Amino acid sequence: KVHRWHQRGRGARYGSRLTALQRKGRQQSIAQPRQVCMYRARGHTRYSLEEIGGYFGGRDHTTVMHAQRTVTSKRAADPELDRVLASLEQRLGVAEAVPARG
């Protein structure tokens, strides 16, 4: 489930609560952890864009697409973020991402 990714992963690292990530707010302190959670949910589950967006405060599927592009871009440009995400994925036992969907 999407909430398990948050509880065991990035959201906990940021100190953000699941309920905060599911709200409509756009504060940077919540938006960045939410984007990372969306990125991880999209890359490591088979949930659709709509399902992931709906879980995170009823957001549109394009918001999930934006989160995925943003985190991918930031991860490539920021070795520290890449290291943190790789470490987190290793800790959670994520061998590799779910194959991309058409």
Buried (B, 14 or more C-beta within 10 A) or exposed (E): EBBEBBEBBBBBBBEBBBEBBBEEEEEEEBBBBBBBBBBBBBBBBEBEBEBBBBBBBEBEBEBBBBBBEBBEEBBEEEEEBEEBBEEBBEEBEBEEEEEEEE
